[in-house]
Amino acid sequence: MNDIRRTILWVIFGFSMVLLWDQWQVHNGQKPTFFPSATGSNAPAPAAVTGSTASGGAASLPAPAAVSGTAAGASAVPGGSPAAATPSTRERLVVGTDVLTLAFDTEGGTIVGSEFLKFKDMDSQDKNFVLLDQSPARVYVAQSGLIAGNGGAVLPNHKTPMTALPGDRQLKEGQDQLQIRFESPEVGGVKLVKTYTLRRGAYDVAVRHDITNTSTAPVSPQLYLQLVRDGNKPPGESSFYSTFTGPAIYTDAQKYQKVEFKDIENNKVDVEKQASNGYVAMVQHYFASAWILADGIKRDLFLRKVDNNLYAAGMITPLDSIAPGATQAVESKFFVGPQQEKTLESLATGLELVKDYGWLTILAKPLYWLLDRLHSFIQNWGWSIVALVLLLKIAFYWLNAKAYASMAKMKAVNPKIMEMRERLKDKPQEMQQAMMKLYKEEKVNPMGGCFPIMVQIPVFIALYWVLLSSVEMRNAPWILWIKDLSSPDPYFILPVVMALTTLLQTALNPAPPDPMQAKLMWFMPLIFSVMFFFFPAGLVLYWITNNILSIAQQWVINIRMGVPPQFNLPKFK
């Protein structure tokens, strides 16, 4: 290219087209092309899950209960199904703390519901946000239980009727924690007691499984922990920006691996299947759930389709041989809550990665840290975004100055270039040589402004993902009519302002001599701006701030270099 304007124009055009194509793919149910998720091949067969190799054999995992509570999918409980809980004995128990409400089903002592008291439903502000749920509309539950290590008798599992032991159901004033316990009957010579411990201000629950051998011979059961949910996108999720919904596995060896539901269904999953560390999780925009075992405990990891639109992600860990009359306890942790980085980092290695910044994590994490530091002083997320963009513009001031100075020089020699193009339009080779000579005489580098701008693009893309992924933006007000930075502007004022500032930037640049380029230079900002009518207000605010500061800097540099700013309006003749 012989013109820096043309180079920048095509960079913006290419980036815009990639974004539009990416969102068109997502809108039509296809895999995003710009930020693809990690997938692979060779998923475990849906019919069964291989047990721990340490136990010397394979074991079938009981099928996760559907809404009705009956067996679901091709899998069957090994050795026959335990008696299902009858309507008269099956209970739903609700337990609450100051931040979290959990619903338990006495069938298996399963967690079948969760509400977050500090996060409201986006569609109904008088209701708390619900993540786990078991209803005709949605299925998303956390299950655990035992399977025989050598294909033996059926043991207590998530379909076994259990008894809830007496105790508090609500965290009281001055109380720091409460426990709820479920006790199974003897099944297959084994008795299981589940103890859930909830703490004040916490979204993680300590879960202890006490396994007692009530038979006359040693037993070697295996404990499974799994998350089961339907494959639907969360209600209200926008199709105009791509966020991941589905299972994820983390191990020290393979790190964070997320998998699409359709890849599980098509047996196209390649994740680590055995580890002694890490977690399994279900992830969606802003929120996640995860089963966590302590490091050093061997476990088999699995992802599988359960039934129709239900999918399971979990782990199986073998227990040491339990002598008759003896009890063995396994400690684990269950997290269900918002993707708050500090909280996630404190719970398990790599758990903060469920807040997915994509391939720009290395840039996004320090940007989030800086944004969080600014908020600790400003106490308003909207103004914190403005302050962060201002700091970034200051950090990149000299790079931007170099780019705008190069553009100003190009603008100064533009009349000569246009005259030359017109005079030599039938002699392209001679025109090219003449233009190169002019650039050399005027000490103008046509590409001088390209590199400084390209360097900054990854930083601002990373900031885009920080603002899109941070649950702190959810229900966070800015000023006046902006009550939620994670939702689109209800009156479209910010998108209109963004479109105007983008067009102003375009008008400040010299008009390309090529009529087609001139048209594209005006059409692209309009197309790009339309996308932002559906984007969260926080993202639009960040872009407006960047536009205004860029316009101001470009204006000042042009004046300093003796190139008075002028508006080049479109000509579509």
N, C-alpha and C positions, 0 to 999 in steps of 0.2 A: 504494500500500500504506500502511496506517496502523500498521504494526508492523515495526520493524527486523528482528525475528526472521523474519518472513515473507519479507522482501526477501532476506535472506541465504540462507534456506532455498531459495528459488526459484533464486537464483544458483548454489548448489551443485548443486541438482537439474538445472538446465539443463546445467551443465558436465559432470556425471556422465553424463547421457544422450547428450551429444555424443560423449564418449569411448567409451561403450559402443557407440554406433552406428558410430563410426569403426572400432573393432576388429572388430565384426561384419562390416563391409564387407571388411576385409582378410582375415579368417578365411575368407570365402567367395569370395576371389579377385577382389574388386572393388577399384576405386581408392579410397584413403582420402579421406574428405571433410574431415577437420579439418586435415590438413597435406598438401594435394594437391601433386603434383610438376608442374613446368613442362612442358607439352607443347604441340604445335601441329599444323601440317599441312604437306603438300607434302614428303614424304620423297623421296630419290632412288630411282629404280626399282631393285629388287633385282638386276635382270639385269646392270647395268653401272654404272660410276661415271664421271662426266664428268671428263676430265683437265683439267689447268691451262689456262685461257684464254690464258695467256702463250705456250703452245706452239703455238697456232693450230689446235688440233684436239682431238678427243675420244679417249679411250683406255679400253679395257676393262681392269678390274683382274682379275688371276687369282683364281679362286675359292679361298678359304681351304681348306686341306687338312682333310678330316675325319679321324676316328681312323685310318681305313685308309690315309690318305695319298693317296687318289685325288681327282679333281676333285669338288667338291661344289657343288650348287645350279645355277641357270640360267646363271650366268656361265661363260665359257670363256676359257682363256688365249689372248690375241690371236695369230692366225696359226698355231694348233695347239699342242698340249701338248708340253712337253719330256719327254724320256724319264724315267720314274719311277725312283727309286732301287730297286735290287733288294735283297732281304733280305740278301744277302751283303755289300753295300757300305754299306747304310744303318746308321748307328750312333747310339746315344744316349750322349751324353757328360755327365758330372756334374761341375760345378765348384763349389767351396765356399770361403766366407770364414768369419769368426768369427760372423757373424749370418745369413748367407744361403747357401742352396744352390740352384743353378740347374741344370736339365736342358736340354740342347740336342739337337736332331735335326739330323743332317747333311743331311737333305733341306731345303734352303733355309737352313740355319743358324738354324732357328727355336727360340725359347725355349718349351719344352713342359712345364716343371715348375718349381715353386719351393717351397722349405720355409724356414720362419723358425725358426731355432734357439732363439730366446728366447721363442717363443710356442708353447704346446702345444695339441694338438687337444682340443677340449672334451669329446669322448666317450672319448678314450683319452689319458691324461696321459703315457704313455710314448712317444707319437709327437709329432713336430713338426707344426705346423699347415701344411697344404698349400693354396696359393692357385691358382697356375697348375697345370694338370693336363691330360693327354691320355690318357684311358683309356676303356674301354667305358661307365663310369658318368658321366664328366664331360669336357667340352671347354672349355678356357680357355687360349689360347696367344697369344703375341706374334710377329707376322710382319712381314717387310719384303722389299722386292725392287724390281725395275725394270719399267717398262712403256714402250713406245715412245710418244713424244709425238704422232706423226702417224699412228697406226694402222699402224705398220710391223712389222718382224720381232719375234718373241718374244725377250725379253731375260731375263737371269737373274732369277729370282723365288723365292718361298718354296717352289716345287715342284721347283726345280732341284737335282740331286744335287751336293753340295759336299764338299770335302775339308777336314778339320780339321787345321790345321798343328800341328806339335809344340810343346809348351810345358807349363808347370805346370798342374795341374788343382785344386790345393788351396793356399790361402794358407798360407805357412809362417811359423814364428816369426821375428819381425823383419822380415817382408815386409809392405809397406803396400798393394800392389796386385798383381793378376795379370791377364793377358790371354789370351783365347782367340780364334783367328782361323779364319775359314772362307773358302775360296777356291773360286770357281765355275770350271767350264770356260768356254771361249769359247762364248757363245750369241748369235747375231744380230750378231756382230762386236763384242761387249762382254764384258768380264770384270769380275766383281764380287768384292771382298774385304770381308768384314765383320769388324770388330775390336771385341770386347766387353771393356771394362776394368772390373773389379770392385775396389772399395776396402775396406779394413778398416773395419768398423763402419758401413758405408753400405748403404742399400737402393736407391740409384740407380746405374745402370750407364751409363757413357759408351759410345756406339755410333757408330763411324765406318764409313761406307760409301765405299770407294775404287772408283771406276768408271773403267776403262781402255778406251779405244777401240782395239781390235785390228784394225779394218777400215781401208780405204783412203779412206774418206769421213767427213766430220764427222757426229756423231750428237748428238741432243738428247733423251736419255731423261728419264723422270720417276721420282722415288723415292717409293714409298708405304710408310707405316708404319701398321700396323693391329693392333687387339686383337680377337680372336674368342672368343666364349664362348657356351655354351648359355643359354637363358632361364630356367633353373631357379633357385629360391631357394637360398641356401647351406644345406648340410645342418645340421639342428638349429636353424634360425632359428624363433623363437617367433612365433606368429600373434597373440599378445596385445598386441604393441606393433609399430608400423609403422616399419620401416626400409627405405631405398631400395636396390634392386639393379638395376643397369643402366648404360648408357653416359652419359657427360657430356662436354660441350664447353665450353671457356672461351676467350673472346676479350676484348680490352679494350673492344670496342664493345658486345657483348651480355652480357658477364660470364658467370656460371655458369649453364649450361643443362643440366638433366638430363632424360632421355627414357625413358619406359617401353618395354619390349620390345614390348608389344602395339601401341603406337602406331607403332613402326617397321613392324611387320607390316601394319598397316592404313593405311600411308602417311599418317599424321597427325603428321608431324614438321615443325616450323618452327624451324630453327636457322640460324645464320650459316654460309654455304657457302664463303666466301672470306675470308681474313684474312692478316695478316703477323705474328701473334703468337698466344700461347695454347697449348693442349694438348688432346689427346683422352684420355679415361680410361674405365675400367670400375670401378664403385664397388659395394661391398657393405658390410655392417655391419662396422666396425672396420678394413677393409683396402681397398686400391685398387691399380690399376696405371695407368700413363699413359705415352704417348709425348710427348716435349717437343722442340720445335725452337726454336732461338734466335730472339729478336725480330728482325724485319726480313726474314725469309725468307718469301716468299709461299707459301701453301699452300691447297689446296682441302680442305674438311672434308666428311666423309660418314658417314652411318649407313645401314646396309642389312641386310636379312635375307639370309642366305647359303644355308641349306639346312635344311629341317625346323625344328629348334629352335635353329639357330645364328645369331648376329647379329655384325656387324662394325661397329667404330667406328674411323675412321682419318683420315689426311690424305695428300695427294699434293702433292709440291713439284716444280716444273720445274727442270731443271739447265741451266746455260749450255751452249752448243754445245761439244762436246769434239772437238778436232782429232785426226786419226789419230795413234796412238801416245801421246797425252796422257792424263793421269789427273786426275780431279776428285774431291775428297773432300767429303763432307757429314757434319757433326758433329750428333749428336742425343743425347738422353738418354732412358733408359728407367727408370721407377720402378716397383718392385713391393714393397709393404711395408705396415706398419701406418700408420694415420692419426694420426701424431704431429704436432701443429700446428707445433712449432718446426722439425722436419725439413722438412715440406711447404713452409713459408714460405720456407725457405732455397733451395729447388730451383727454384721458378718462381712468378711472380706469379699469385695466385689458386688455387694448387694446394691450399692449406689448406681451400678450400671443399668439397673432396670429403668432408671431415668436416662433414656437413650438419646445421646447427642449425635449418633451416627459416626461417620468417619472423621469428624472434626472434634472429637472429644478432647483431644490434647489442647485445643484452643478454647473450647467451650467451658471446661471446668474452671480455669482461672478467670474467665469473664463472669461466670456465675458468682465466683468468690468475691470479685470486685463489686458486682451488683449488690450482693448481700451485705457487704461492708458499707456501701453507700446507703442502703436502706436502714441500717442500724443507726445512722445519723439523721437521715431525712424523714424516716417513718412514713414514706409514701412511695409506693412502687412506681407510680407514673413519673414522679419527679426524679426518682432514682434512675429510671431509664434515660431521661433527658440528661442527667448528670453523667451517666456512663458514656453516652454517645459524645458528649462534650469532651470528656477525658480522652476518648479514642481519637477525636479530631485533633486534639492538642498533640497527642503522641505521634500522629501521622502528619503533623502540620508541614514539615519540610518536604515530605514526599508529595503531599498535595500541592505545595507551593511549586515544586519542580514541574509537576504535571500541568498546572494552570499557567505557569510561565511559558512552557513549551507551546501550549495552546494559544497564549497571547501572541507569541512570536509568529505562529502560523496565521493568526488572524491579521496581523500587521502586513504580512506579505501576501495575503489572500487576493487582493486586487490584482497584483502582478501575475499570480498563478492563473486566475480566471482569464485575464487578457491573453496569457500564453496558451491556455487551453483552447480558446476561441481561435487564435491566430494559427495554431499548429494542429487543429483538430483532425486534419487529413494526413498528418505526418506524425503518427504516434511515437515512433522511435526517436525522432528529432525532438519531440515535445518532452519525452522522458529525460533525455540528456540535458535539455535546457533547464528543466525543473531541478535536476540534481545539481547543476551548476549554480542555480539561484540559491538553493538550500546551503550550499557550501559558502557562497559569498556572504549570505545573511547570517551564517552560523546557526542555522535552524536544523534540528533533528526531528524529522517527521514522526519518529517513534519515541521521542523523548518523554512524552506524557503517558505512554502506554504502560510501561513497567511499574511505575509508582502506583497506578490504579490497580493493576493486576495483583500486586502484593497485598493490597488491602481487602480484596474480594473474599478470601477465606475467612478473615476475621469477622466480617460483617455477616457472612453466611452462618458462622458459628454463633454469633449473637442472635441471629434469627432463631436458631434451634434452642438456645438458652431460654428465650422468651416464650417460645412455643411449648417447651417441655416443663417449665417451672410451675408447679402447683400453686406457688405463692401468688401467681397472677390471677388465680381463680377467685372470683367474687371480690377482687381487690379494686377499690375505687381510685379514681384519679381526681378529676374536678367536675363539678356541676353535673352534666348529664352522663358522664362516663362512670358508671357504677361497677363495672366489671371489665378489667383489662383483658380477660381471656375470651370475651365475647365480642362480636362485631359491634361497631358503633350503631346504636339503634336509630339514629337520625342521619347517618352517613356523612356527618360533618367532617370527621377526620379523613375519610377517603377522598372527599372532594378537595380538601386542603392539600392532601398529598398529590392529587392529580394536578392541581394548579401549580404547586411548587416544582413538580417534575416538568411541566410544560414551560415554566419560567426558565429552568435550567436549559432546556432545549433552545429556547428563544435567545439566550445569551450566547450560544455557540454560533459561529459563522455558518451560513447556509451552504451546504455542499453544492458544487456546480452541477453535479449530476442530478437531474430532476427526479429519478427514481429514488436515489438516496435521500433527497429532500423530503419526499413523501414518507419514506420509511422512518425518517428521523422524527416525524410527528405522529405517525400511527403507532409506533412501538410504545412510547410513554402512555398513550391512551389505553392500549391493550393491557399493559403492565398494571396500570392504575385500576382497571376494572377488576382484576383479581383481588385487589386489596379491599374492595367493598365487602368481601366475604371473610376477610382475615380478622383475627382478634385485634381489639383496639390497641393493645400494648405493642403489637408488631407494627401497626400503622404509625403509632406515635414515634417509635424509634426511627422509622423511615423518614417521616416528616422532619424530625430534628436533624437528621443527617443531611437532608436536602437543603434546609435553611442555612445550616452552617457551611455547606459547600458553596451555596450561592454567595454568601457573604464573603467567603475567602476568595472566590473567583473574582468577585466585583472589586475587592481591594487590590488584588494583584494586577488586574487589568489596568486600573487607574495608575498604579505605581509604575507600570511599564509604558505609560503613555498611550495606551490603547483604550479609549473611552468605551464603556459598555454600551452596546446598542442591541435592540431587539430585532431579531430576524424572523419575521412572521411568515407562515407557510404560504406558498403559492402553488395551487393545484390546478393550473391551467392545462 
